[in-house]
Amino acid sequence: MTTVTIKDVAARAGVSPKTVSRVINGEDHVRPEIREAVQRVVAELNYRPNAFARSLSSSRSYLLGLFIDDPVSGYAADVQHGALLRCRERSYHLVVEPVELNQPDWKDHVRASIASLRLDGAIVAPPICDSAELIDLFRESGVPHVLIAPSAEPPDSGAVRMDDCGAAREMTDYLIGLGHRHIGLVQGPISHSASARREKGFRAAMEEAGIAVDEDAVLRGDFSFRSGLELGEALLDRADRPSAIFACNDDMALGVLITAMKLGIAVPQSLSVAGFDDSASSRAAWPQITTIRQPKAEMAAAAVDILVDPSFRKKSAGPESRLMLPHALVVRGSTGPA
């Protein structure tokens, strides 16, 4: 099979190779109709730029890094998928770099990755997006970076998030609307800033409805399936068990669901279980779990778009690099009337 070159694309589109390069790299100063024509030809010819040649002819590597604490989690899989697809569309490549902040030499590993990979940008996933020391390493190295779901937005960082507080409030309102008044909450870890935002939304909805929160039914998990099992048993193996349990991620919700089955508690007839994230575990369970769809893949894709935007690379982060993406309440079979 003959390899398609940038000259082939330029000839078919009726433009210069330099114009094709500008379109592929997402640069400005290309008329919309020209950009559309080039993109159409690129798709027709299935043109794939040579990454090595591109890096030699410019100061860019066309390589983005995804820095994440747990690369094998369901959350990480969705984030990686979204980033990979968008990198492919933008003719970039993605490398995944695990960061374990509890290891004494984590800074050395990050510095080595930055130095050896010559990254054009970094995507930083939660909860490590809230590490000031990690962000300082990118800042010192001059690597543009976008944070996913951070607790704060440093002035020189891009950020993509969803409304965790509003989403948790919406889920709690939904459970209250089903007639539930005694609602348990399985929180996430303190280290994850989303945990506090989701608890805030839960408490706001309960307060607005005039329902007192049973503090003994608010327990701290760690976003793992095992913590859902353990805390589910603590909540359900008691005389005054809640009629509904809202777990702040789907893995913990699945643990609560399995515990209910083990104890012979019918879901949703005798107990409603709700989660958060719309991960694969929520859809694999039976009954499937009512949850909040978090736009994980979309946030990662948006982070790629911000990083490859020439204007973001040339100046400090502005409003166009601070995005709030929508969530959705997904009602399934794990919830029902009190």
N, C-alpha and C positions, 0 to 999 in steps of 0.2 A: 504494500500500500504506500502510495506517494505521500510524503509528509507535507502538510499544508503550512506555508510560510506566511509571515506578515505581509510580504509583497503580494501574495496571492489574494489575501483579504483586501488589500488596498486597491488592487486592479479591479476586482469584482465590484467593490463599493464605489469606485471612481474617485478615490481620495489618495492622499500621500501616506506612506508608511508611518510618518510621524503623527498624522492625524489618528490613524488606527491605534498607535501606541497611547496617545492621549485618552482615547475612549476607553481602552482596556484598563488604564491606570486610574480612571475616574477623575481625570484632571478637568479643570475649567476651560473656558474659551473654546468650546465646541458647540456649534449650533444644534439645537434639539433634533432637527431633521437629519443632520449628518450623523449624530450620535446613534439615532435609531437605525439608520441605514447600515452603519458599521456593525452594530450589534446583531442585526438580522443576518448579515453575511457571515459573521463569526459563528452564529448558530447553524447556518446552512452548511458551512464547510467544516463544522466541528473543530474549529481552530483552537489549539491549546498552546499558549505562549511557553517558550523554553525558559524555565525559571533561572537556570544558570546563566544563560545569555542575558536575560533582563538584569540580573544583579550585577553582571560585569559592566553593563552599559550605563548604570546609574548608581547612585549612592544608597539604593534601597535593596533589601534582601527579598522582599515579597513573602516574608515569613512572619506570622503572628504566633504569639505564645498564649496558651490558656493555662493559667496558674490556678490550681484547685487543690483542696486538702484531701479529698477522697475520690479519686478518679473512677472507682468502680461502683459508686452509688447510683441509684436510679436517677437522682437529680443531675449528677454529673453526666450521665449518658445522654439525657435530653439536651443539656447545655452543649456538650461536644457535638451532637448531631446538628443542632442549629448553626453552630459556628462553622462546622465543616462544609455544610451545604452552601452557606453564604460565601465562604472563602473560595469555593469552587466557582461560584458565579462571578466573583471579582478577580479571578485568576491569582489567588494567593494560596499559600499553604499554611497548615496549622500544626503546631507541635504542642503536646500536652505535657505540662511540667508539674508533678506533685510537689506540694509544699507542706511539710509537717512542722508546724511552729513549736511543737513540744520537743523537737530534737535540737540539741545544743549547736549543731553545725548547719542549721537550715540556711542561714545567711550566706555561708560559703557556697552552698549548692546553687542558690539563686544567682549570686554574683557570677559563678562559673557558667551558668546557663546563658545569662545575658551577654557575657563576653564572647562565648563560643558561637552562639547562634546568630548574633548580629540582628536581633529582632527589630522589625519595623513598628511593632506595637505589642501590648500585652492586655489580655482580658483577665480580670481577677474576679473569681467567683466567691460567694459567701461560704464560710464566715471569714476567710482570710482577707477579704476585701476591707475589713475593718482594722487590719494591722497597720498602724502608723509606720512601724519599722520597715515593713515590706514595701509600702508605698514610697518611703524615702529612698529605697534602693532603686526603684524605677526612676524617681526624680533625679537622683544623683547621676544615673547612667544616661539620662536624656531620652528614656524610652517612653513614648506616648502610651497612656494606659486608660482603660475604661473599667469601671467597677460595676459589678452586677449586684443590685440590692444592698448598697452600703447603708450604714446608719447615718453617715454624714457625707458631704460632697466637697472634698478638697478643691481649692480654686483652680488647680491645674489638672484635674482629673475629669474625664468623662464619666457619666453615670447612667445606668439603665435600671429601672425599678418597676415594681407594681405597688399598689396600695394594700399592703398587708393588713393594716389596721382596718381599713374599710371592708376588705374581703372577709376578715374574721367577724366583723360586726354583721355583715350580710348573712353569713352562715348562722350566727347566733339568732338573729331575727327570724330566720327561716325555721329554726327549731322551736323558738317561742311561738311562732305562728301555728305550729303543729300541736300546740297545747302543752309543751314541755315547760316545767317550772323548776325542776330540780335537774340542772345540767352540770355534769362534771367536765373538767378541762384537763387534758394531758398536754402540758407545755413542752416546748423545746428547751434546749440547753441555754444557760445564761450567756455562753460565749457567742451565740448566734443572735444578732440584733433583731432578726425577724421574730424571734420568740417573744420579745417584749412588745413588739407592735401588734402581734396577733392576740396576746393576752389583753392588751389595751382595748382592742376592738371588741373582744368578748365581754369585758367588764362594762364598756360603754353601752352595749346593747342591753345587758341585764339591768343596768341602772335606769336607762330610759324606759324600760318596761316595768320598772318598779319591783323588780325581783331581786331578793337578797342572794348574793353569791355564797354558797356553802364552801367556806375556805378549806374544809377538810376534804373537799372533792376537787381541789385544784392541786395537781401533783406535777412534779418536775421530771420530765423524761429527757432523752438525749437524741431524739429523732430516729432511734433504732427500733427494729421489730421486737427485739427482746424487751426493751423498756416498755413497749406497748403491752406485751404479755404480762409483765410484772405489775405494772400500774393498773392495768385492766383488772387483774385479780384483786388488787387492793381496793378498787372502787366497787367491784361487784360482789365481793365476798363479805357483805355487810348487810344488816337488816334494812337500813335506809339508803339503799343503793340508788343512784340517779336513774331517771327514766331515759336520759340521753347523755352520751359522752361525745364531746368534740375534741378530737386529737389534732394537734397542730401540724401533723404531716401524715401521709397515707401509710407509711410503714408502721407507725405507732397505732394508727386506726386499725390496720390489719391485725396487729397483736391483740387489741381489745376485742375485735370480732372473734378471733380464734378462742380467746379466753371465755367469752360468752358461750360459745358452742360447747366448750369443755364443761362449763358449769350448768349446761342445760337451759340457758336463757335464750329464748327465741328472738331473733332479729329479723324484722323490726317490730314484731308483735309486742314483745315485752321490753325491748331496749332499742333505741335508735343510736347508730354509730355514724359519725361524720369525720371526714379527714380534710386534708389540705394538700394540694399540689397537682392532683390528677395524674399521678404516676402510674406505671404499669401495674403495681400491686393493687391499686384501687379498682382496676378493670378485671384483674385476674381472680379477685375474691368472689365468693358467693354467699350472700347476695353481694352484688357489686356495690362499692362504697360511694355514698354521696360525698362530694368533695368540692373544693375550689380549684378551678383550672388556672394554674399559674403559667403565664406565657414564657416558660423557660427557654425553649428553642428560639422563640421570637426575640427575647432579650439578648441572647447570644448573637443572633444575626444582626440585631441593631448595633451591638457593640462593634462588630466587624465593620459595619457601614461607617460608624463614627471614626474608627481608626484609619480607614483608607481615604477618608475625606481630606484632601490637601489643606483645606482651611483649618482643620483641627490640628494638623501636624505643624502648622506655622504659627499658631497663637494659643493663648490660654483657653481653657474650656469656656464656652459660652452657652446660652440657652439651647442652641441647636444640638448640643452634645449632652443635654440633661433630659432624658426621656422617661415618661411614665406610661407604661403599656397597660391595656385593660385586662381584667380578670373576668371569670365567669363562674357562677354557681352551677354545678352539675348535679342534678338530682337523680339518684339511682335507688336501688332497692333496699339499702341499709337503714333508711329512715322512714318513719311513719308516725301517725297520730299517737299522742301520749295515751 
